[in-house]
Amino acid sequence: MQESELPGLVTQVLWAAFGLAVAFGAIAQRTHFCTMGAVADIVNMGDWTRMRMWLLAIGTAMVGFNLMVGLGYVEARDTAYAGPQLIWLSNTVGGLLFGFGMVLASGCGSKTLVRVGGGSLKALVVLCVLAIASYATLRGVVAVARVATVDAVALQLPAGQDLPSLLAHATGASIGSWALVLGLGLGLALVGFVLARPEGRSAEVLVAGLGIGAVIVGVWWVSGRLGHLDEHPVTLESVFLASDTQRMQSLTFVAPIAYTVDWLILFSDTNKVLTIGIVTTLGVVVGSAAVALATGRFRWEGFAGTEDTANHLVGAVLMGVGGVTAMGCTVGQGLSGMSTLALGSFIALASIMAGAVLALRWQVWRLDRQS
């Protein structure tokens, strides 16, 4: 590829990622796709319908990503999730903080963007506070504490932490073969679990699960195939164009929200360029707003009072700190990371779920004390 062709390819990558994020926002708004809501439905009512949406999305993403690995299109080791260093304590502590915070803030990072698109002013406040907390944990005062404490506790693995790489190292079989066996096996098992019950076969569950799972796979393809150059015409190095992390990436919504606010504030700085993370953050809001306006769901929403405000502010801080520490949110680790079958993603996801359940139980306890 010639250097003069690079801007055109970067533009293609950004528009493709933006379009997929618009689809994510539209689907999430139309189907009420929400991880926090899914956990709350189970804890408070025993209703698994929205959880089946989310599990179907994970299964779909697992199958799609590992099919690409098996066919040699992408490699898990090129992602931020599957490196050989397992920061299990960061995944655990960050996940717990994020899970607790998303309950206080009425939704995770992706749900916050969807709610902003639907007219929620308090979600806009949560987004801004989340961005500040996230940036401080990426590069600021919280980052110093993070690196010196939880990040320092790590396990060095003999291969990448994705299960196909670990099993390939142990058995001598190829990573691609294990990716097909595990990705299709685990992914289809989740799909089967969802479809086993009538509510799992409803149109809303199928649209949300299959649609959002496909979006995750689509962004992996855009970043890992369309935007990948084996040899950059200037540096002669392998590069993933428009990546926030210099690695192949899919959707995640904690650090990219910080990058988006940073880009908006420092727009005139020519060093601040659009990335996949920024355009997908904006795309989710656009997709959600389009559906909300078209269906009459757009409603201005503010805080109910002082306590409601405080809960959302604390929740936003916990999500910003926890999401960066855990290396992802319910979408970053829960969908994108899980699709790679990385050990850290399993740990982070379990911790997020545990944090959410703790927060829901705490809310019930507080209500009981007040009554």
Beta strands, then each sheet from edge to edge (+ up, - down):
strand 1: 85-86
strand 2: 155-156
strand 3: 228-229
strand 4: 239-240
sheet 1: 1+ 2-
sheet 2: 3+ 4-
end
